[in-house]
Amino acid sequence: MIWLTWRQFRAQLLVVVVALGVVALVFGLTGPGLAHLYDTSGLLTCHKASTCAALKTSFLNAVKTDTVYPALTIIGAALLYAAPVLTGAFLGAPLVSREFETGTFRLAWHQSVTRVRWLAVKLAIIGLVAIATGAILSITITWWSSPVDHVGGMPLANGQLGRFSPLIFGARDVVPPGYFAFGFTFGVLVSLLVRRTLPAMAITLACVALVLLAWPNFVRPHLISPVSTTTPITVNLTTAVVNHNGEVTMPITDLPGAWIVSNKTLTPNGSVFVLPTSGPCAGGSTEQCNAWFATQHLRRQISYQPATRYWSFQWAEVAIFLALSFLLAALSMWWIKRWRVA
């Protein structure tokens, strides 16, 4: 069974090995340079908050100056989100559907090996390869990104792309192997239900991608209840962020490493503050507008997950996806057992 599985999936497995080699080469060659930049930044021996802040800014400016590092930050995250989807489509979806299309399932399931054992071996071997691939990619990207993650993440126009941010969280540490396991087992179940390779691949691509895109916005925020605080604030138009609806927020600088779920500026009556279309802030100077802000008694309401909860979320999420993978594998074996071969 092991030799047969290798023969059937050797092309896909060789592609996986080559892809891992390319990733290891690219990130392995550029990682030491990024680490050296961090080691020589003075952050390792920094103990004074004001000095450390200046050193962090200097380090991140140096990182942004070399366009390779910001590009690889995005590429690494995109890779760890796309690869589980492709794993499900190209390793999971053809696993059984190809047997149905070629008719070889009749021969395979009438041998001394039962169909449940036949599927279990394939699930175990290819599934372990998928999980190992996710682990290797995650270790590589997490190691490469660690200098930037230590200072809060790659800076953006409206904040920093830290490891707890929804875009990066799933591309770090222990979560990615769970995504790979889920993508693969989902593809296997779809291949059993659809029994056609191309439709199974398309359904797996769409569904796994939808789950990974929806999870950070609709599920992860509710795994642990966020902390909410409301404090007085004076808006400064120089540093404030104004969205397309005219809602004004001030950047949060006192919660390093936290995942900010929401940041709202409220009026005294509790409604969301919107920049007025008349008065000092409509036609006056910045100084006049800031002076007007100081008289408005505004409050800031923040909902966030503290940085100390990062690992709690990591372990909770990987446990959920591994449990889902186990359930999908069990459903697949139950389905193949009840299937009547014509």
C-alpha positions as CSV (number, residue, x, y, z in Angstrom):
1,M,0.0,0.0,0.0
2,I,2.8,2.4,0.8
3,W,4.6,1.7,-2.5
4,L,1.3,2.0,-4.4
5,T,0.5,5.3,-2.8
6,W,4.0,6.6,-3.7
7,R,3.6,5.4,-7.3
8,Q,0.2,7.2,-7.6
9,F,1.3,10.5,-6.0
10,R,5.0,10.7,-6.7
11,A,4.6,13.6,-9.2
12,Q,2.7,15.7,-6.7
13,L,5.1,14.8,-3.9
14,L,8.1,15.7,-6.0
15,V,6.5,19.1,-6.7
16,V,6.0,19.6,-3.0
17,V,9.7,18.7,-2.3
18,V,10.9,21.1,-5.1
19,A,8.7,23.9,-3.8
20,L,9.9,23.5,-0.3
21,G,13.5,23.6,-1.6
22,V,12.9,26.9,-3.4
23,V,11.2,28.4,-0.4
24,A,14.1,27.3,1.9
25,L,16.6,28.7,-0.6
26,V,15.0,32.1,-1.0
27,F,14.2,32.7,2.7
28,G,17.4,30.9,3.9
29,L,19.6,33.3,1.8
30,T,17.8,36.5,2.8
31,G,17.1,35.6,6.5
32,P,20.6,36.0,7.8
33,G,20.7,39.5,6.4
34,L,17.5,40.5,8.1
35,A,18.7,38.9,11.4
36,H,22.0,40.8,11.1
37,L,20.1,44.0,10.6
38,Y,18.3,43.4,13.8
39,D,21.4,42.3,15.8
40,T,23.2,45.5,14.8
41,S,20.3,47.8,15.5
42,G,21.0,48.0,19.2
43,L,17.6,46.5,20.2
44,L,19.2,43.5,21.8
45,T,20.7,45.6,24.6
46,C,18.1,48.3,24.7
47,H,16.3,48.8,28.1
48,K,14.9,52.4,28.0
49,A,11.5,52.8,26.4
50,S,12.2,56.1,24.6
51,T,15.5,54.8,23.2
52,C,14.0,51.5,22.2
53,A,11.2,53.2,20.3
54,A,13.7,55.2,18.3
55,L,15.8,52.1,17.6
56,K,12.7,50.2,16.4
57,T,11.8,53.0,14.1
58,S,15.4,53.1,12.7
59,F,15.4,49.3,12.3
60,L,12.0,49.2,10.4
61,N,13.1,52.1,8.2
62,A,16.2,50.1,7.3
63,V,14.0,47.1,6.5
64,K,11.7,49.1,4.3
65,T,14.6,50.6,2.5
66,D,15.4,47.2,1.1
67,T,12.3,46.4,-0.9
68,V,13.1,42.6,-0.8
69,Y,12.2,42.3,2.9
70,P,8.6,43.9,2.7
71,A,8.0,41.8,-0.5
72,L,9.0,38.6,1.2
73,T,6.9,39.4,4.2
74,I,3.8,39.5,2.0
75,I,4.9,36.6,-0.1
76,G,5.5,34.4,2.9
77,A,2.1,35.1,4.4
78,A,0.4,34.6,1.1
79,L,2.2,31.3,0.6
80,L,1.0,29.9,3.9
81,Y,-2.6,30.8,3.1
82,A,-2.5,29.6,-0.5
83,A,-0.6,26.3,0.0
84,P,-3.3,24.6,2.2
85,V,-5.9,25.4,-0.5
86,L,-3.7,23.9,-3.2
87,T,-2.9,20.9,-1.0
88,G,-6.6,20.2,-0.8
89,A,-7.1,20.6,-4.5
90,F,-4.1,18.7,-5.8
91,L,-3.5,16.1,-3.1
92,G,-6.9,15.6,-1.5
93,A,-9.4,16.0,-4.3
94,P,-7.8,13.5,-6.7
95,L,-7.2,10.9,-4.0
96,V,-10.4,8.9,-4.6
97,S,-12.0,10.7,-7.6
98,R,-9.3,9.5,-9.9
99,E,-10.0,5.9,-8.9
100,F,-13.7,6.4,-9.8
101,E,-12.9,8.0,-13.1
102,T,-10.5,5.3,-14.3
103,G,-12.5,2.5,-12.8
104,T,-9.6,1.1,-10.8
105,F,-11.6,1.3,-7.6
106,R,-13.2,-2.0,-8.5
107,L,-9.8,-3.7,-8.7
108,A,-8.5,-1.9,-5.6
109,W,-11.5,-2.7,-3.4
110,H,-11.7,-6.4,-4.3
111,Q,-8.2,-7.2,-3.0
112,S,-7.3,-8.6,0.4
113,V,-7.0,-5.1,1.7
114,T,-10.3,-3.6,2.7
115,R,-11.5,-0.3,1.2
116,V,-11.4,1.3,4.7
117,R,-7.8,0.2,5.2
118,W,-7.0,1.3,1.7
119,L,-8.3,4.8,2.4
120,A,-6.8,4.9,5.9
121,V,-3.3,4.2,4.6
122,K,-3.6,6.9,1.9
123,L,-5.0,9.4,4.4
124,A,-2.2,8.7,6.8
125,I,0.7,8.9,4.3
126,I,-0.5,11.8,2.3
127,G,-1.9,13.6,5.3
128,L,1.3,13.3,7.2
129,V,3.1,14.7,4.1
130,A,0.7,17.6,4.1
131,I,1.1,18.4,7.8
132,A,4.9,18.1,7.5
133,T,4.8,20.5,4.6
134,G,2.8,23.0,6.6
135,A,5.2,22.6,9.6
136,I,8.3,23.1,7.4
137,L,6.9,26.2,5.7
138,S,5.7,27.7,9.0
139,I,9.1,27.1,10.7
140,T,10.9,28.7,7.8
141,I,8.6,31.8,7.5
142,T,8.3,32.2,11.3
143,W,12.1,32.1,11.7
144,W,12.7,34.5,8.8
145,S,10.1,37.0,10.1
146,S,11.1,36.8,13.8
147,P,13.3,40.0,13.7
148,V,10.4,42.1,12.3
149,D,7.8,40.3,14.6
150,H,9.9,41.2,17.6
151,V,9.4,44.9,17.0
152,G,5.7,44.7,16.2
153,G,5.6,43.8,12.6
154,M,6.0,45.4,9.2
155,P,4.7,49.0,9.3
156,L,1.7,50.0,7.1
157,A,-0.1,53.2,6.5
158,N,-2.6,52.6,9.3
159,G,-0.6,50.4,11.7
160,Q,1.8,47.5,11.8
161,L,1.4,44.0,10.3
162,G,2.2,42.2,13.5
163,R,2.0,38.4,14.1
164,F,-1.3,38.8,15.9
165,S,-2.9,40.7,13.0
166,P,-5.6,38.8,11.1
167,L,-3.5,38.8,7.9
168,I,-0.4,37.3,9.6
169,F,-1.6,35.2,12.4
170,G,-2.4,32.1,10.3
171,A,1.1,32.3,8.7
172,R,3.0,31.8,12.0
173,D,4.0,29.1,14.4
174,V,1.6,26.1,15.0
175,V,-1.5,27.1,13.1
176,P,-0.4,26.4,9.5
177,P,-0.1,22.6,9.8
178,G,-3.8,22.6,11.0
179,Y,-4.8,24.4,7.8
180,F,-2.9,21.9,5.7
181,A,-4.6,19.0,7.4
182,F,-8.0,20.5,7.0
183,G,-7.4,21.4,3.3
184,F,-6.3,17.8,2.5
185,T,-9.0,15.9,4.4
186,F,-11.7,18.3,3.0
187,G,-10.5,17.5,-0.5
188,V,-10.6,13.8,0.2
189,L,-14.2,13.9,1.4
190,V,-15.2,16.0,-1.6
191,S,-13.6,13.5,-3.9
192,L,-15.6,10.7,-2.4
193,L,-18.9,12.7,-2.8
194,V,-18.3,14.1,-6.2
195,R,-16.2,11.3,-7.8
196,R,-15.0,13.5,-10.6
197,T,-11.5,15.0,-10.3
198,L,-11.8,18.4,-11.9
199,P,-15.2,19.3,-10.1
200,A,-13.8,18.0,-6.8
201,M,-10.7,20.2,-7.3
202,A,-12.8,23.3,-8.1
203,I,-15.1,22.7,-5.1
204,T,-12.2,22.1,-2.8
205,L,-10.4,25.3,-4.0
206,A,-13.4,27.4,-3.5
207,C,-14.5,26.0,-0.1
208,V,-11.2,25.8,1.6
209,A,-10.3,29.3,0.4
210,L,-13.6,30.6,1.7
211,V,-13.1,29.0,5.1
212,L,-9.5,30.5,5.5
213,L,-10.7,33.9,4.4
214,A,-13.8,34.0,6.6
215,W,-12.3,32.4,9.7
216,P,-10.2,35.5,10.9
217,N,-13.2,37.8,10.5
218,F,-16.1,35.7,11.7
219,V,-14.8,32.9,14.0
220,R,-11.4,33.8,15.5
221,P,-12.5,37.0,17.2
222,H,-15.1,35.0,19.2
223,L,-12.8,32.2,20.4
224,I,-11.9,34.3,23.4
225,S,-13.9,37.4,24.4
226,P,-12.0,40.6,23.7
227,V,-11.1,43.2,26.3
228,S,-13.0,46.5,25.9
229,T,-11.9,49.9,27.3
230,T,-13.4,53.4,26.9
231,T,-11.2,56.4,27.8
232,P,-11.3,60.1,27.1
233,I,-9.3,61.3,24.1
234,T,-8.4,64.5,22.3
235,V,-8.2,64.0,18.6
236,N,-5.2,65.5,16.7
237,L,-5.9,66.0,13.1
238,T,-2.2,65.7,12.2
239,T,-2.1,62.0,13.3
240,A,-5.7,61.1,13.1
241,V,-7.1,58.6,10.5
242,V,-10.2,59.6,8.7
243,N,-12.0,56.8,6.7
244,H,-14.3,57.2,3.7
245,N,-17.4,57.8,6.0
246,G,-15.7,60.6,7.8
247,E,-15.2,58.6,11.0
248,V,-12.1,59.8,12.9
249,T,-9.8,57.5,14.9
250,M,-6.5,58.0,16.6
251,P,-3.7,55.4,16.1
252,I,-3.2,53.1,19.1
253,T,0.4,53.2,20.4
254,D,0.1,51.9,23.9
255,L,-0.9,48.3,23.2
256,P,2.2,46.7,21.5
257,G,1.6,43.4,20.0
258,A,-2.2,43.4,20.6
259,W,-4.8,42.5,18.1
260,I,-7.1,45.5,17.8
261,V,-10.6,44.3,17.0
262,S,-12.1,47.7,16.8
263,N,-11.1,51.3,17.5
264,K,-13.9,53.9,17.6
265,T,-14.1,57.6,18.6
266,L,-17.4,58.3,20.4
267,T,-19.3,61.5,21.1
268,P,-20.5,62.2,24.7
269,N,-23.9,60.6,23.8
270,G,-22.2,57.4,22.7
271,S,-22.6,57.7,18.9
272,V,-19.6,57.3,16.6
273,F,-17.9,60.6,15.9
274,V,-17.9,61.8,12.3
275,L,-15.9,64.8,11.1
276,P,-18.3,67.7,10.6
277,T,-18.8,69.2,7.2
278,S,-19.0,72.7,8.7
279,G,-17.1,74.7,11.3
280,P,-13.4,74.9,12.2
281,C,-12.6,71.5,10.8
282,A,-14.3,72.1,7.4
283,G,-12.6,75.4,6.4
284,G,-10.3,76.3,9.2
285,S,-6.6,75.6,9.8
286,T,-5.4,72.4,11.5
287,E,-4.6,74.4,14.7
288,Q,-8.2,75.7,14.8
289,C,-9.6,72.2,14.2
290,N,-7.4,70.7,17.0
291,A,-8.5,73.4,19.4
292,W,-12.1,72.6,18.5
293,F,-11.5,68.9,19.1
294,A,-10.3,69.7,22.6
295,T,-13.7,71.1,23.6
296,Q,-15.8,68.1,22.3
297,H,-15.2,65.6,25.3
298,L,-14.6,62.7,22.9
299,R,-14.0,59.2,24.1
300,R,-12.1,56.3,22.5
301,Q,-13.6,52.8,22.7
302,I,-11.2,50.0,22.0
303,S,-11.9,46.3,21.7
304,Y,-8.7,44.2,21.6
305,Q,-7.0,40.9,22.3
306,P,-3.9,41.5,24.5
307,A,-0.6,40.3,23.1
308,T,-0.4,37.8,26.0
309,R,-3.2,35.8,24.4
310,Y,-1.3,35.1,21.2
311,W,-0.4,31.5,22.1
312,S,-3.8,30.8,23.5
313,F,-5.3,31.6,20.2
314,Q,-2.6,29.6,18.3
315,W,-3.2,26.4,20.3
316,A,-7.0,26.9,20.2
317,E,-7.1,27.4,16.4
318,V,-4.8,24.5,15.5
319,A,-6.7,22.2,17.9
320,I,-10.0,23.1,16.1
321,F,-8.6,22.6,12.6
322,L,-7.0,19.3,13.6
323,A,-10.3,18.1,15.2
324,L,-12.1,19.1,12.0
325,S,-9.6,17.2,9.9
326,F,-10.0,14.1,12.1
327,L,-13.8,14.4,11.7
328,L,-13.5,14.8,7.9
329,A,-11.2,11.8,7.7
330,A,-13.7,9.7,9.8
331,L,-16.6,10.8,7.6
332,S,-14.6,9.8,4.5
333,M,-13.9,6.3,5.9
334,W,-17.5,5.9,7.0
335,W,-18.7,6.9,3.5
336,I,-16.4,4.6,1.7
337,K,-17.4,1.7,3.9
338,R,-21.1,2.1,3.1
339,W,-20.5,2.7,-0.6
340,R,-21.8,-0.2,-2.7
341,V,-19.5,-1.2,-5.6
342,A,-21.5,-1.9,-8.8
